[in-house]
Amino acid sequence: MISLIKNLNYIGIMKAKFKTSCVECGDQISPGKEIAKNESGTWVHKHCAPEALEFA
């Protein structure tokens, strides 16, 4: 699945291995939840990242 948003830049999606917090929304990220890197390279919730490309 590919989301095409602004400038066709893609960021990889993976599942979280550790419990942490999302710097974009402040909510908890639990192990197993889908995460992606934001524009500054920090891991955030998949839905908090601006663009995403799912890893196969």
N, C-alpha and C positions, 0 to 999 in steps of 0.2 A: 504494500500500500504506500503510495507516495502523495504527500501533501505539497502542492505547488503554491507557494506564497512568496512574495517579494524577492526579486532578483534570482529566483530559482536556486537559492542556497539551501543545502540540505544538512541536517544534523542527525547523527545516528541515535536510534532508540534501543534501549536494552532494559532488562529487569534489574531493579535494585537488589543488591546483595546485603545491604546493611540498613538499619534504621537511621534516618537523618531527617533534616528539615529542608523544605523547599525555600530557596532565597527569594523566589518570585512572589509566592502567595503566603508563605509562613506556615503552611500546614505540614503535618508529618508525612514523610515518605517511608512506607513500610517495606520490608524485604518482599520481593516478588512483584511490586508495582512497577509499571513502565515509566522509565525516566529518559530524559534527553538532555543534551547540553544546550544552554542558552547562548546568547550572542557573546557573553564574556567567558564562556567555556566552563561554567559551573553546572553541575547536574541538578535538574529540576524535574517536576512532574512533566510527563509527556504533553499534557494539555497546556502547560505554562510556557513551553518552548515555542518560539515563533514559527519554525519550520521543522520538519522531521522526515527522515527516511528510515523505514523499519529494516533492521538487520535480518538477513535470511538465516 
